[in-house]
């Protein structure tokens, strides 16, 4: 493989990673706002269905925490339906809805 091909592969790979992170935020906001509230396990399933990408629970949890820290998502703890164990449930904040609306408006231009 030539040096130019290697450089091109590196560029494409880094673009895919940046795109995946940015797209994941949009996917998450859309998925959660559509369902109104979802647990981490439900989000993981829906996100994989929508995007076709695989995610680890740990990686997804870090992304969700980043969105909570940026006030795009809110998190609440509730007892699970079957087990009664506490589960985190995520909802999109008003700020998150405004952010998503602006992203979608920019995309439509």
C-alpha positions as CSV (number, residue, x, y, z in Angstrom):
1,X,0.0,0.0,0.0
2,X,1.4,3.4,-0.9
3,X,1.9,6.2,1.5
4,X,-0.9,8.2,-0.1
5,X,-3.3,5.2,0.3
6,X,-2.4,4.9,3.9
7,X,-3.0,8.6,4.5
8,X,-6.3,8.4,2.7
9,X,-7.4,5.4,4.8
10,X,-6.4,7.3,8.0
11,X,-8.4,10.3,6.9
12,X,-11.5,8.3,6.1
13,X,-11.2,6.3,9.3
14,X,-11.0,9.5,11.4
15,X,-13.9,11.1,9.5
16,X,-16.0,8.0,10.2
17,X,-15.3,8.2,13.9
18,X,-16.1,11.9,14.1
19,X,-19.3,11.4,12.0
20,X,-20.3,8.4,14.2
21,X,-20.0,10.5,17.3
22,X,-21.9,13.4,15.9
23,X,-24.6,11.2,14.3
24,X,-24.9,9.3,17.5
25,X,-26.0,12.4,19.3
26,X,-28.7,13.1,16.8
27,X,-29.8,9.5,16.7
28,X,-30.1,9.5,20.5
29,X,-32.0,12.7,20.7
30,X,-34.5,11.5,18.0
31,X,-34.9,8.1,19.5
32,X,-35.5,9.3,23.0
33,X,-37.8,12.2,22.1
34,X,-39.9,9.9,19.9
35,X,-40.4,7.4,22.8
36,X,-40.5,10.2,25.5
37,X,-38.4,8.2,27.9
38,X,-36.2,5.1,27.6
39,X,-33.8,3.0,29.8
40,X,-30.2,2.4,28.8
41,X,-31.0,-1.1,27.5
42,X,-33.9,0.1,25.4
43,X,-31.8,2.9,24.0
44,X,-29.0,0.5,23.1
45,X,-31.4,-1.8,21.2
46,X,-33.1,1.1,19.3
47,X,-29.8,2.8,18.5
48,X,-28.4,-0.3,17.0
49,X,-31.6,-0.8,15.0
50,X,-31.6,2.7,13.6
51,X,-27.9,3.2,12.9
52,X,-26.7,-0.4,12.1
53,X,-23.7,0.3,14.3
54,X,-22.7,-1.8,17.3
55,X,-22.3,-0.1,20.7
56,X,-21.1,-1.3,24.0
57,X,-23.2,-0.5,27.0
58,X,-20.3,1.3,28.6
59,X,-19.6,3.4,25.5
60,X,-23.3,4.3,25.2
61,X,-23.5,5.2,28.9
62,X,-20.5,7.6,28.5
63,X,-22.3,9.3,25.6
64,X,-25.5,9.5,27.5
65,X,-23.7,11.0,30.5
66,X,-22.1,13.6,28.2
67,X,-25.5,14.6,26.8
68,X,-26.8,14.9,30.4
69,X,-23.8,17.1,31.3
70,X,-24.6,19.3,28.3
71,X,-28.3,19.6,29.4
72,X,-29.6,17.8,26.3
73,X,-30.9,14.9,28.3
74,X,-32.3,14.5,31.8
75,X,-31.9,11.3,33.8
76,X,-34.2,9.9,36.5
77,X,-34.0,6.6,38.5
78,X,-37.0,4.4,38.7
79,X,-37.7,0.8,39.8
80,X,-37.6,-1.7,36.9
81,X,-40.9,-3.3,35.9
82,X,-39.9,-7.0,36.5
83,X,-37.1,-6.9,39.0
84,X,-37.8,-3.7,40.9
85,X,-34.1,-2.8,40.6
86,X,-33.4,0.8,40.0
87,X,-32.9,1.8,36.4
88,X,-31.9,5.0,34.8
89,X,-34.5,6.5,32.4
90,X,-33.5,9.2,30.0
91,X,-35.7,12.0,28.5
92,X,-34.9,14.8,26.1
93,X,-34.9,18.3,27.8
94,X,-36.4,21.4,26.2
95,X,-32.8,22.5,25.5
96,X,-32.2,19.1,23.8
97,X,-35.3,19.5,21.6
98,X,-34.2,23.0,20.6
99,X,-30.7,21.7,19.8
100,X,-32.2,18.8,17.7
101,X,-34.5,21.2,15.9
102,X,-31.6,23.5,14.9
103,X,-29.5,20.6,13.7
104,X,-32.4,19.3,11.6
105,X,-33.0,22.8,10.2
106,X,-29.4,23.1,9.2
107,X,-29.5,19.7,7.5
108,X,-32.5,20.7,5.4
109,X,-30.8,23.7,4.0
